Amino acid sequence: MGTQQPDQTTRLSLLEAAQLLSTDTASMHEVEVSLAQAIEDGRLHASVKRWATEQWEGKLLPGNINRRETFIARADFEAWRKARA
């Protein structure tokens, strides 16, 4: 039995969303932090998975959010993206 992968046309991981938003002026981590803060503040809905303190991977995100296993509906991401433009 294989692991079911999220549908890439309807959901993005926080990491994938950050890659779509990354620019030459903002580091990838800065974009990830921006997304994580929006999730924590309730401005961006997501299915959140959090790291336990001893499990941190790389640079810490607000709320110990796991960037690879937190998923955002593409429609929610696009609405949030438009609202901040």
C-alpha positions in Angstrom: 0.0 0.0 0.0 1.6 3.3 -1.1 1.4 6.7 0.5 -1.2 8.9 -1.1 0.2 12.1 -2.4 -1.7 15.4 -2.3 -3.2 16.6 -5.6 -0.8 19.2 -6.9 -3.5 21.0 -8.9 -5.6 21.7 -5.8 -3.1 21.8 -2.9 0.4 23.1 -2.4 2.8 22.5 0.4 4.1 25.5 2.2 7.4 24.9 0.5 5.8 24.8 -3.0 3.8 28.0 -2.2 7.0 29.7 -1.1 8.7 28.7 -4.3 5.9 30.3 -6.3 6.3 33.6 -4.4 10.1 33.7 -4.2 11.9 36.7 -5.8 15.4 37.9 -6.2 14.9 40.3 -3.3 13.4 37.9 -0.7 15.1 34.8 0.5 13.2 31.5 0.4 13.1 31.5 4.2 11.7 35.0 4.3 8.8 33.9 2.0 8.3 30.8 4.1 8.1 32.9 7.3 5.6 35.2 5.6 3.4 32.3 4.7 3.7 30.7 8.1 2.8 34.1 9.8 -0.3 34.4 7.6 -1.3 30.9 8.6 -0.7 31.5 12.3 -2.7 34.8 12.1 -5.6 33.1 10.4 -5.2 35.1 7.1 -4.3 32.0 5.2 -6.1 28.7 5.7 -3.9 25.6 5.7 -3.8 22.0 6.9 -1.0 22.4 9.4 1.5 19.9 10.6 3.9 21.1 13.3 7.3 19.9 14.3 8.0 18.7 17.8 10.8 20.8 19.3 13.4 18.0 18.9 12.4 17.4 15.2 13.2 20.8 13.7 14.4 20.7 10.1 16.5 23.7 9.0 15.4 27.2 10.0 12.5 27.5 12.3 9.2 28.8 11.1 6.6 30.5 13.3 4.5 28.0 15.2 7.0 25.2 14.4 5.2 24.7 11.1 6.5 21.8 9.0 7.1 23.4 5.5 6.9 20.1 3.7 3.8 18.6 5.3 1.6 21.7 5.7 -0.8 22.1 2.8 -2.6 25.1 1.4 -5.6 24.8 -1.0 -4.5 26.5 -4.2 -7.7 28.6 -4.2 -6.9 29.9 -0.7 -3.3 30.6 -1.7 -4.4 32.5 -4.8 -6.9 34.6 -2.8 -4.3 35.4 -0.2 -1.8 36.2 -2.9 -4.2 38.7 -4.6 -5.1 40.3 -1.2 -1.5 41.1 -0.4 -0.7 42.6 -3.9 
